[in-house]
Amino acid sequence: MTMTPDMLFAALAHPLRVRAAILIYREGELCVCELTHALGVSQPMISRHLAQLRQLGLVSDRRQGLWVYYTLHEDLPAWTRQVLAAIAEGAGESGPYAADRATLAAMANRPGAACCA
């Protein structure tokens, strides 16, 4: 699947999907439990939005035991990563997505410990 601008902007059309995509962009890979914690939403809600991001080709997932981890799709064209970088940079460290990163950083029992228990 080739990512088009229409597809990228459809993927980012919902604020929760933008927040999730920016966190994944900045962190590299995140477990569903980390996203629910950082974004303050239920597991079914984030899973629904992650499924949309996956269907549109922005992210890919992998299972490890009971947990599901998300990362940006490895075949994304460079321009899509540049768009995400611009969004992340434009938001800045004190911008609208800084609280998501701070909440994630403060999460106890992140993956590798007892994530999603």
A tleap script that builds the chain and sets N, CA, C and O, in Angstrom:
source leaprc.protein.ff14SB
mol = sequence {
  NMET THR MET THR PRO ASP MET LEU PHE ALA
  ALA LEU ALA HIE PRO LEU ARG VAL ARG ALA
  ALA ILE LEU ILE TYR ARG GLU GLY GLU LEU
  CYS VAL CYS GLU LEU THR HIE ALA LEU GLY
  VAL SER GLN PRO MET ILE SER ARG HIE LEU
  ALA GLN LEU ARG GLN LEU GLY LEU VAL SER
  ASP ARG ARG GLN GLY LEU TRP VAL TYR TYR
  THR LEU HIE GLU ASP LEU PRO ALA TRP THR
  ARG GLN VAL LEU ALA ALA ILE ALA GLU GLY
  ALA GLY GLU SER GLY PRO TYR ALA ALA ASP
  ARG ALA THR LEU ALA ALA MET ALA ASN ARG
  PRO GLY ALA ALA CYS CYS CALA
}
set mol.1.N position { 0.840 -1.184 0.000 }
set mol.1.CA position { 0.000 0.000 0.000 }
set mol.1.C position { 0.881 1.242 0.000 }
set mol.1.O position { 1.824 1.345 0.785 }
set mol.2.N position { 0.576 2.165 -0.868 }
set mol.2.CA position { 1.310 3.419 -0.942 }
set mol.2.C position { 0.536 4.492 -0.193 }
set mol.2.O position { -0.654 4.702 -0.427 }
set mol.3.N position { 1.239 5.168 0.714 }
set mol.3.CA position { 0.615 6.245 1.485 }
set mol.3.C position { 0.465 7.471 0.598 }
set mol.3.O position { 1.423 7.920 -0.032 }
set mol.4.N position { -0.743 8.004 0.558 }
set mol.4.CA position { -1.012 9.243 -0.168 }
set mol.4.C position { -1.321 10.337 0.841 }
set mol.4.O position { -1.640 10.036 1.991 }
set mol.5.N position { -1.234 11.607 0.435 }
set mol.5.CA position { -1.613 12.667 1.369 }
set mol.5.C position { -3.039 12.509 1.888 }
set mol.5.O position { -3.296 12.754 3.067 }
set mol.6.N position { -3.971 12.102 1.024 }
set mol.6.CA position { -5.345 11.887 1.478 }
set mol.6.C position { -5.406 10.852 2.592 }
set mol.6.O position { -6.122 11.034 3.576 }
set mol.7.N position { -4.658 9.772 2.438 }
set mol.7.CA position { -4.649 8.708 3.444 }
set mol.7.C position { -4.047 9.213 4.761 }
set mol.7.O position { -4.583 8.946 5.837 }
set mol.8.N position { -2.929 9.944 4.667 }
set mol.8.CA position { -2.286 10.442 5.882 }
set mol.8.C position { -3.215 11.382 6.630 }
set mol.8.O position { -3.372 11.260 7.845 }
set mol.9.N position { -3.828 12.314 5.923 }
set mol.9.CA position { -4.676 13.278 6.608 }
set mol.9.C position { -5.975 12.640 7.106 }
set mol.9.O position { -6.551 13.107 8.089 }
set mol.10.N position { -6.435 11.594 6.450 }
set mol.10.CA position { -7.576 10.833 6.984 }
set mol.10.C position { -7.163 10.156 8.288 }
set mol.10.O position { -7.931 10.132 9.251 }
set mol.11.N position { -5.956 9.611 8.317 }
set mol.11.CA position { -5.470 8.951 9.530 }
set mol.11.C position { -5.356 9.942 10.680 }
set mol.11.O position { -5.606 9.590 11.833 }
set mol.12.N position { -4.982 11.171 10.372 }
set mol.12.CA position { -4.762 12.180 11.412 }
set mol.12.C position { -5.968 13.087 11.637 }
set mol.12.O position { -5.853 14.108 12.315 }
set mol.13.N position { -7.122 12.727 11.078 }
set mol.13.CA position { -8.301 13.592 11.140 }
set mol.13.C position { -8.949 13.652 12.520 }
set mol.13.O position { -9.751 14.549 12.777 }
set mol.14.N position { -8.627 12.731 13.400 }
set mol.14.CA position { -9.203 12.729 14.746 }
set mol.14.C position { -8.121 13.102 15.753 }
set mol.14.O position { -7.005 12.590 15.665 }
set mol.15.N position { -8.422 13.981 16.709 }
set mol.15.CA position { -7.404 14.411 17.673 }
set mol.15.C position { -6.730 13.260 18.426 }
set mol.15.O position { -5.529 13.320 18.691 }
set mol.16.N position { -7.477 12.231 18.767 }
set mol.16.CA position { -6.879 11.107 19.493 }
set mol.16.C position { -5.885 10.351 18.610 }
set mol.16.O position { -4.859 9.882 19.101 }
set mol.17.N position { -6.176 10.229 17.322 }
set mol.17.CA position { -5.241 9.558 16.414 }
set mol.17.C position { -3.977 10.382 16.218 }
set mol.17.O position { -2.884 9.824 16.111 }
set mol.18.N position { -4.114 11.703 16.172 }
set mol.18.CA position { -2.925 12.563 16.070 }
set mol.18.C position { -2.066 12.384 17.311 }
set mol.18.O position { -0.856 12.184 17.206 }
set mol.19.N position { -2.682 12.453 18.484 }
set mol.19.CA position { -1.934 12.311 19.738 }
set mol.19.C position { -1.222 10.964 19.797 }
set mol.19.O position { -0.056 10.897 20.184 }
set mol.20.N position { -1.915 9.892 19.417 }
set mol.20.CA position { -1.304 8.553 19.428 }
set mol.20.C position { -0.159 8.489 18.425 }
set mol.20.O position { 0.912 7.974 18.747 }
set mol.21.N position { -0.366 9.000 17.223 }
set mol.21.CA position { 0.674 8.953 16.193 }
set mol.21.C position { 1.914 9.736 16.615 }
set mol.21.O position { 3.039 9.295 16.378 }
set mol.22.N position { 1.715 10.885 17.232 }
set mol.22.CA position { 2.863 11.686 17.678 }
set mol.22.C position { 3.609 10.974 18.796 }
set mol.22.O position { 4.840 10.974 18.806 }
set mol.23.N position { 2.896 10.371 19.732 }
set mol.23.CA position { 3.575 9.598 20.791 }
set mol.23.C position { 4.366 8.442 20.203 }
set mol.23.O position { 5.510 8.212 20.595 }
set mol.24.N position { 3.776 7.720 19.275 }
set mol.24.CA position { 4.476 6.598 18.641 }
set mol.24.C position { 5.678 7.119 17.858 }
set mol.24.O position { 6.754 6.523 17.909 }
set mol.25.N position { 5.507 8.216 17.141 }
set mol.25.CA position { 6.616 8.816 16.394 }
set mol.25.C position { 7.774 9.142 17.340 }
set mol.25.O position { 8.928 8.827 17.048 }
set mol.26.N position { 7.463 9.769 18.464 }
set mol.26.CA position { 8.512 10.213 19.397 }
set mol.26.C position { 9.135 9.052 20.173 }
set mol.26.O position { 10.335 9.065 20.447 }
set mol.27.N position { 8.338 8.064 20.523 }
set mol.27.CA position { 8.827 6.975 21.373 }
set mol.27.C position { 9.353 5.777 20.580 }
set mol.27.O position { 10.124 4.979 21.113 }
set mol.28.N position { 8.958 5.644 19.341 }
set mol.28.CA position { 9.410 4.524 18.522 }
set mol.28.C position { 8.444 3.354 18.529 }
set mol.28.O position { 8.018 2.899 17.468 }
set mol.29.N position { 8.099 2.870 19.688 }
set mol.29.CA position { 7.152 1.760 19.828 }
set mol.29.C position { 6.464 1.884 21.179 }
set mol.29.O position { 7.105 2.167 22.191 }
set mol.30.N position { 5.157 1.671 21.184 }
set mol.30.CA position { 4.388 1.748 22.424 }
set mol.30.C position { 3.382 0.619 22.496 }
set mol.30.O position { 2.798 0.212 21.491 }
set mol.31.N position { 3.195 0.126 23.702 }
set mol.31.CA position { 2.178 -0.879 24.001 }
set mol.31.C position { 0.831 -0.172 24.134 }
set mol.31.O position { 0.771 1.005 24.493 }
set mol.32.N position { -0.224 -0.884 23.849 }
set mol.32.CA position { -1.570 -0.328 24.010 }
set mol.32.C position { -1.754 0.216 25.423 }
set mol.32.O position { -2.370 1.265 25.608 }
set mol.33.N position { -1.225 -0.491 26.420 }
set mol.33.CA position { -1.392 -0.027 27.802 }
set mol.33.C position { -0.718 1.322 28.029 }
set mol.33.O position { -1.221 2.143 28.796 }
set mol.34.N position { 0.422 1.560 27.366 }
set mol.34.CA position { 1.095 2.852 27.497 }
set mol.34.C position { 0.260 3.957 26.858 }
set mol.34.O position { 0.163 5.060 27.394 }
set mol.35.N position { -0.336 3.658 25.723 }
set mol.35.CA position { -1.171 4.652 25.050 }
set mol.35.C position { -2.428 4.964 25.844 }
set mol.35.O position { -2.824 6.126 25.934 }
set mol.36.N position { -3.065 3.949 26.423 }
set mol.36.CA position { -4.261 4.219 27.230 }
set mol.36.C position { -3.906 5.087 28.430 }
set mol.36.O position { -4.653 5.996 28.793 }
set mol.37.N position { -2.770 4.800 29.036 }
set mol.37.CA position { -2.343 5.578 30.204 }
set mol.37.C position { -2.011 7.015 29.810 }
set mol.37.O position { -2.509 7.959 30.423 }
set mol.38.N position { -1.182 7.180 28.802 }
set mol.38.CA position { -0.725 8.513 28.406 }
set mol.38.C position { -1.859 9.392 27.894 }
set mol.38.O position { -1.877 10.598 28.142 }
set mol.39.N position { -2.803 8.788 27.180 }
set mol.39.CA position { -3.874 9.566 26.560 }
set mol.39.C position { -5.138 9.632 27.418 }
set mol.39.O position { -6.065 10.382 27.113 }
set mol.40.N position { -5.165 8.845 28.487 }
set mol.40.CA position { -6.300 8.893 29.403 }
set mol.40.C position { -7.602 8.400 28.803 }
set mol.40.O position { -8.670 8.949 29.077 }
set mol.41.N position { -7.510 7.358 27.981 }
set mol.41.CA position { -8.703 6.800 27.347 }
set mol.41.C position { -8.783 5.308 27.637 }
set mol.41.O position { -7.820 4.699 28.104 }
set mol.42.N position { -9.934 4.734 27.356 }
set mol.42.CA position { -10.133 3.305 27.596 }
set mol.42.C position { -9.414 2.474 26.539 }
set mol.42.O position { -9.105 2.961 25.452 }
set mol.43.N position { -9.155 1.221 26.873 }
set mol.43.CA position { -8.501 0.313 25.930 }
set mol.43.C position { -9.339 0.117 24.668 }
set mol.43.O position { -8.783 0.158 23.570 }
set mol.44.N position { -10.663 -0.095 24.776 }
set mol.44.CA position { -11.437 -0.238 23.540 }
set mol.44.C position { -11.370 1.001 22.635 }
set mol.44.O position { -11.319 0.876 21.411 }
set mol.45.N position { -11.371 2.191 23.239 }
set mol.45.CA position { -11.331 3.410 22.440 }
set mol.45.C position { -10.002 3.537 21.701 }
set mol.45.O position { -9.992 3.795 20.498 }
set mol.46.N position { -8.875 3.360 22.404 }
set mol.46.CA position { -7.585 3.507 21.726 }
set mol.46.C position { -7.394 2.390 20.712 }
set mol.46.O position { -6.820 2.619 19.647 }
set mol.47.N position { -7.862 1.190 21.022 }
set mol.47.CA position { -7.716 0.081 20.081 }
set mol.47.C position { -8.471 0.354 18.785 }
set mol.47.O position { -7.995 0.014 17.701 }
set mol.48.N position { -9.638 0.962 18.895 }
set mol.48.CA position { -10.417 1.297 17.694 }
set mol.48.C position { -9.655 2.292 16.823 }
set mol.48.O position { -9.593 2.138 15.603 }
set mol.49.N position { -9.074 3.315 17.456 }
set mol.49.CA position { -8.328 4.317 16.697 }
set mol.49.C position { -7.023 3.750 16.148 }
set mol.49.O position { -6.617 4.102 15.040 }
set mol.50.N position { -6.366 2.887 16.900 }
set mol.50.CA position { -5.150 2.249 16.398 }
set mol.50.C position { -5.457 1.346 15.212 }
set mol.50.O position { -4.659 1.251 14.280 }
set mol.51.N position { -6.595 0.690 15.242 }
set mol.51.CA position { -7.004 -0.149 14.108 }
set mol.51.C position { -7.175 0.709 12.859 }
set mol.51.O position { -6.803 0.291 11.763 }
set mol.52.N position { -7.731 1.898 13.016 }
set mol.52.CA position { -7.882 2.798 11.868 }
set mol.52.C position { -6.516 3.237 11.347 }
set mol.52.O position { -6.299 3.286 10.136 }
set mol.53.N position { -5.597 3.555 12.255 }
set mol.53.CA position { -4.249 3.938 11.831 }
set mol.53.C position { -3.557 2.787 11.108 }
set mol.53.O position { -2.830 3.000 10.138 }
set mol.54.N position { -3.787 1.572 11.586 }
set mol.54.CA position { -3.195 0.387 10.955 }
set mol.54.C position { -3.814 0.155 9.575 }
set mol.54.O position { -3.092 -0.118 8.617 }
set mol.55.N position { -5.145 0.259 9.463 }
set mol.55.CA position { -5.820 0.054 8.175 }
set mol.55.C position { -5.389 1.084 7.139 }
set mol.55.O position { -5.322 0.776 5.949 }
set mol.56.N position { -5.100 2.289 7.575 }
set mol.56.CA position { -4.660 3.337 6.669 }
set mol.56.C position { -3.164 3.240 6.366 }
set mol.56.O position { -2.654 4.001 5.543 }
set mol.57.N position { -2.459 2.323 7.015 }
set mol.57.CA position { -1.052 2.076 6.718 }
set mol.57.C position { -0.065 2.955 7.456 }
set mol.57.O position { 1.117 2.968 7.112 }
set mol.58.N position { -0.520 3.700 8.473 }
set mol.58.CA position { 0.391 4.577 9.204 }
set mol.58.C position { 1.194 3.814 10.252 }
set mol.58.O position { 2.371 4.106 10.461 }
set mol.59.N position { 0.576 2.850 10.905 }
set mol.59.CA position { 1.274 2.079 11.936 }
set mol.59.C position { 1.185 0.590 11.630 }
set mol.59.O position { 0.349 0.143 10.845 }
set mol.60.N position { 2.057 -0.150 12.263 }
set mol.60.CA position { 1.971 -1.606 12.228 }
set mol.60.C position { 2.028 -2.090 13.665 }
set mol.60.O position { 2.458 -1.365 14.562 }
set mol.61.N position { 1.594 -3.310 13.869 }
set mol.61.CA position { 1.558 -3.834 15.234 }
set mol.61.C position { 2.289 -5.169 15.295 }
set mol.61.O position { 2.508 -5.840 14.287 }
set mol.62.N position { 2.651 -5.519 16.512 }
set mol.62.CA position { 3.223 -6.836 16.769 }
set mol.62.C position { 2.722 -7.297 18.121 }
set mol.62.O position { 2.528 -6.501 19.039 }
set mol.63.N position { 2.518 -8.586 18.223 }
set mol.63.CA position { 2.080 -9.174 19.489 }
set mol.63.C position { 3.278 -9.749 20.215 }
set mol.63.O position { 4.179 -10.331 19.613 }
set mol.64.N position { 3.262 -9.571 21.514 }
set mol.64.CA position { 4.244 -10.210 22.376 }
set mol.64.C position { 3.459 -10.734 23.569 }
set mol.64.O position { 3.111 -9.983 24.480 }
set mol.65.N position { 3.186 -12.032 23.549 }
set mol.65.CA position { 2.330 -12.602 24.576 }
set mol.65.C position { 0.929 -12.023 24.449 }
set mol.65.O position { 0.311 -12.088 23.386 }
set mol.66.N position { 0.438 -11.459 25.538 }
set mol.66.CA position { -0.895 -10.870 25.539 }
set mol.66.C position { -0.902 -9.426 25.058 }
set mol.66.O position { -1.969 -8.866 24.809 }
set mol.67.N position { 0.259 -8.822 24.925 }
set mol.67.CA position { 0.334 -7.394 24.649 }
set mol.67.C position { 0.499 -7.126 23.160 }
set mol.67.O position { 1.038 -7.944 22.413 }
set mol.68.N position { 0.017 -5.954 22.751 }
set mol.68.CA position { 0.144 -5.513 21.358 }
set mol.68.C position { 0.918 -4.197 21.366 }
set mol.68.O position { 0.578 -3.263 22.092 }
set mol.69.N position { 1.956 -4.144 20.551 }
set mol.69.CA position { 2.816 -2.974 20.437 }
set mol.69.C position { 2.649 -2.353 19.054 }
set mol.69.O position { 2.471 -3.051 18.056 }
set mol.70.N position { 2.711 -1.023 19.022 }
set mol.70.CA position { 2.545 -0.284 17.767 }
set mol.70.C position { 3.782 0.549 17.478 }
set mol.70.O position { 4.406 1.114 18.376 }
set mol.71.N position { 4.115 0.606 16.196 }
set mol.71.CA position { 5.208 1.430 15.702 }
set mol.71.C position { 4.774 2.020 14.366 }
set mol.71.O position { 3.826 1.535 13.748 }
set mol.72.N position { 5.461 3.058 13.923 }
set mol.72.CA position { 5.169 3.573 12.588 }
set mol.72.C position { 5.492 2.483 11.579 }
set mol.72.O position { 6.455 1.734 11.745 }
set mol.73.N position { 4.690 2.400 10.545 }
set mol.73.CA position { 4.892 1.371 9.528 }
set mol.73.C position { 6.267 1.573 8.887 }
set mol.73.O position { 6.639 2.691 8.532 }
set mol.74.N position { 7.001 0.494 8.747 }
set mol.74.CA position { 8.373 0.596 8.233 }
set mol.74.C position { 8.448 1.082 6.784 }
set mol.74.O position { 9.479 1.614 6.373 }
set mol.75.N position { 7.398 0.915 6.018 }
set mol.75.CA position { 7.409 1.314 4.617 }
set mol.75.C position { 6.852 2.712 4.363 }
set mol.75.O position { 6.579 3.069 3.217 }
set mol.76.N position { 6.683 3.506 5.421 }
set mol.76.CA position { 6.178 4.864 5.210 }
set mol.76.C position { 7.165 5.670 4.374 }
set mol.76.O position { 8.374 5.595 4.597 }
set mol.77.N position { 6.662 6.433 3.423 }
set mol.77.CA position { 7.566 7.305 2.678 }
set mol.77.C position { 8.134 8.395 3.592 }
set mol.77.O position { 7.527 8.768 4.596 }
set mol.78.N position { 9.300 8.888 3.222 }
set mol.78.CA position { 9.982 9.899 4.037 }
set mol.78.C position { 9.102 11.125 4.291 }
set mol.78.O position { 9.158 11.709 5.373 }
set mol.79.N position { 8.294 11.519 3.311 }
set mol.79.CA position { 7.493 12.731 3.484 }
set mol.79.C position { 6.487 12.582 4.625 }
set mol.79.O position { 6.156 13.568 5.283 }
set mol.80.N position { 5.994 11.359 4.869 }
set mol.80.CA position { 5.033 11.186 5.970 }
set mol.80.C position { 5.727 11.379 7.310 }
set mol.80.O position { 5.157 11.971 8.227 }
set mol.81.N position { 6.946 10.886 7.427 }
set mol.81.CA position { 7.713 11.096 8.659 }
set mol.81.C position { 8.041 12.577 8.839 }
set mol.81.O position { 8.095 13.068 9.966 }
set mol.82.N position { 8.259 13.287 7.737 }
set mol.82.CA position { 8.516 14.720 7.812 }
set mol.82.C position { 7.283 15.470 8.304 }
set mol.82.O position { 7.402 16.427 9.068 }
set mol.83.N position { 6.105 15.041 7.869 }
set mol.83.CA position { 4.867 15.663 8.346 }
set mol.83.C position { 4.716 15.429 9.847 }
set mol.83.O position { 4.401 16.358 10.591 }
set mol.84.N position { 4.939 14.190 10.296 }
set mol.84.CA position { 4.845 13.894 11.721 }
set mol.84.C position { 5.894 14.680 12.510 }
set mol.84.O position { 5.607 15.175 13.600 }
set mol.85.N position { 7.092 14.793 11.970 }
set mol.85.CA position { 8.141 15.572 12.635 }
set mol.85.C position { 7.732 17.032 12.762 }
set mol.85.O position { 7.961 17.656 13.797 }
set mol.86.N position { 7.130 17.574 11.714 }
set mol.86.CA position { 6.689 18.966 11.751 }
set mol.86.C position { 5.595 19.167 12.792 }
set mol.86.O position { 5.582 20.176 13.498 }
set mol.87.N position { 4.682 18.212 12.887 }
set mol.87.CA position { 3.627 18.308 13.901 }
set mol.87.C position { 4.246 18.255 15.293 }
set mol.87.O position { 3.924 19.071 16.157 }
set mol.88.N position { 5.138 17.284 15.503 }
set mol.88.CA position { 5.777 17.133 16.812 }
set mol.88.C position { 6.585 18.376 17.169 }
set mol.88.O position { 6.528 18.852 18.303 }
set mol.89.N position { 7.334 18.900 16.208 }
set mol.89.CA position { 8.141 20.096 16.450 }
set mol.89.C position { 7.259 21.309 16.675 }
set mol.89.O position { 7.537 22.126 17.552 }
set mol.90.N position { 6.204 21.431 15.894 }
set mol.90.CA position { 5.294 22.557 16.037 }
set mol.90.C position { 4.590 22.564 17.377 }
set mol.90.O position { 4.267 23.623 17.915 }
set mol.91.N position { 4.352 21.368 17.919 }
set mol.91.CA position { 3.703 21.260 19.230 }
set mol.91.C position { 4.656 21.678 20.335 }
set mol.91.O position { 4.226 22.163 21.382 }
set mol.92.N position { 5.966 21.490 20.101 }
set mol.92.CA position { 6.962 21.901 21.080 }
set mol.92.C position { 6.875 21.134 22.380 }
set mol.92.O position { 5.978 20.316 22.579 }
set mol.93.N position { 7.803 21.405 23.244 }
set mol.93.CA position { 7.848 20.726 24.547 }
set mol.93.C position { 6.788 21.264 25.505 }
set mol.93.O position { 6.459 20.603 26.490 }
set mol.94.N position { 6.258 22.436 25.237 }
set mol.94.CA position { 5.210 22.971 26.104 }
set mol.94.C position { 3.877 23.034 25.372 }
set mol.94.O position { 2.914 23.615 25.872 }
set mol.95.N position { 3.825 22.441 24.198 }
set mol.95.CA position { 2.626 22.487 23.377 }
set mol.95.C position { 1.577 21.493 23.814 }
set mol.95.O position { 1.656 20.927 24.904 }
set mol.96.N position { 0.591 21.281 22.956 }
set mol.96.CA position { -0.569 20.474 23.328 }
set mol.96.C position { -0.275 18.999 23.587 }
set mol.96.O position { -1.076 18.326 24.235 }
set mol.97.N position { 0.848 18.481 23.101 }
set mol.97.CA position { 1.129 17.065 23.287 }
set mol.97.C position { 2.149 16.802 24.394 }
set mol.97.O position { 2.471 15.648 24.679 }
set mol.98.N position { 2.655 17.859 25.017 }
set mol.98.CA position { 3.649 17.707 26.083 }
set mol.98.C position { 3.079 16.953 27.283 }
set mol.98.O position { 3.785 16.163 27.910 }
set mol.99.N position { 1.824 17.188 27.601 }
set mol.99.CA position { 1.212 16.506 28.745 }
set mol.99.C position { 1.135 15.004 28.500 }
set mol.99.O position { 1.299 14.218 29.433 }
set mol.100.N position { 0.889 14.593 27.255 }
set mol.100.CA position { 0.848 13.162 26.940 }
set mol.100.C position { 2.200 12.518 27.215 }
set mol.100.O position { 2.267 11.434 27.794 }
set mol.101.N position { 3.277 13.179 26.802 }
set mol.101.CA position { 4.622 12.649 27.028 }
set mol.101.C position { 4.959 12.618 28.508 }
set mol.101.O position { 5.579 11.665 28.981 }
set mol.102.N position { 4.558 13.650 29.246 }
set mol.102.CA position { 4.832 13.691 30.680 }
set mol.102.C position { 4.078 12.579 31.412 }
set mol.102.O position { 4.625 11.932 32.305 }
set mol.103.N position { 2.835 12.365 31.031 }
set mol.103.CA position { 2.044 11.297 31.639 }
set mol.103.C position { 2.661 9.942 31.332 }
set mol.103.O position { 2.734 9.081 32.209 }
set mol.104.N position { 3.102 9.748 30.108 }
set mol.104.CA position { 3.753 8.494 29.734 }
set mol.104.C position { 5.043 8.298 30.524 }
set mol.104.O position { 5.307 7.205 31.025 }
set mol.105.N position { 5.838 9.347 30.635 }
set mol.105.CA position { 7.104 9.255 31.355 }
set mol.105.C position { 6.898 8.901 32.827 }
set mol.105.O position { 7.748 8.251 33.435 }
set mol.106.N position { 5.777 9.324 33.396 }
set mol.106.CA position { 5.495 9.069 34.805 }
set mol.106.C position { 4.824 7.718 35.049 }
set mol.106.O position { 4.577 7.350 36.197 }
set mol.107.N position { 4.529 6.982 33.988 }
set mol.107.CA position { 3.821 5.705 34.125 }
set mol.107.C position { 4.681 4.676 34.853 }
set mol.107.O position { 5.820 4.411 34.468 }
set mol.108.N position { 4.121 4.112 35.897 }
set mol.108.CA position { 4.786 3.016 36.609 }
set mol.108.C position { 4.571 1.720 35.838 }
set mol.108.O position { 3.589 1.588 35.107 }
set mol.109.N position { 5.455 0.794 35.990 }
set mol.109.CA position { 5.309 -0.549 35.389 }
set mol.109.C position { 5.153 -0.527 33.881 }
set mol.109.O position { 4.293 -1.216 33.333 }
set mol.110.N position { 5.977 0.260 33.209 }
set mol.110.CA position { 5.936 0.258 31.747 }
set mol.110.C position { 6.424 -1.086 31.221 }
set mol.110.O position { 7.010 -1.858 31.980 }
set mol.111.N position { 6.202 -1.383 29.964 }
set mol.111.CA position { 6.601 -2.685 29.404 }
set mol.111.C position { 8.024 -3.072 29.785 }
set mol.111.O position { 8.931 -2.248 29.903 }
set mol.112.N position { 8.154 -4.365 29.967 }
set mol.112.CA position { 9.412 -4.891 30.472 }
set mol.112.C position { 9.260 -5.209 31.938 }
set mol.112.O position { 10.041 -5.982 32.494 }
set mol.113.N position { 8.264 -4.622 32.571 }
set mol.113.CA position { 7.933 -4.928 33.962 }
set mol.113.C position { 6.606 -5.650 33.952 }
set mol.113.O position { 6.516 -6.779 33.469 }
set mol.114.N position { 5.585 -5.022 34.473 }
set mol.114.CA position { 4.275 -5.676 34.556 }
set mol.114.C position { 3.242 -4.920 33.749 }
set mol.114.O position { 2.122 -4.710 34.214 }
set mol.115.N position { 3.600 -4.517 32.570 }
set mol.115.CA position { 2.688 -3.743 31.731 }
set mol.115.C position { 1.356 -4.466 31.566 }
set mol.115.O position { 1.282 -5.690 31.452 }
set mol.116.N position { 0.338 -3.663 31.561 }
set mol.116.CA position { -1.015 -4.134 31.237 }
set mol.116.C position { -1.551 -5.153 32.223 }
set mol.116.O position { -2.498 -5.872 31.905 }
set mol.117.N position { -0.987 -5.231 33.376 }
set mol.117.CA position { -1.446 -6.236 34.362 }
set mol.117.C position { -2.763 -5.836 34.969 }
set mol.117.O position { -3.298 -6.555 35.812 }
savepdb mol mol.pdb
quit
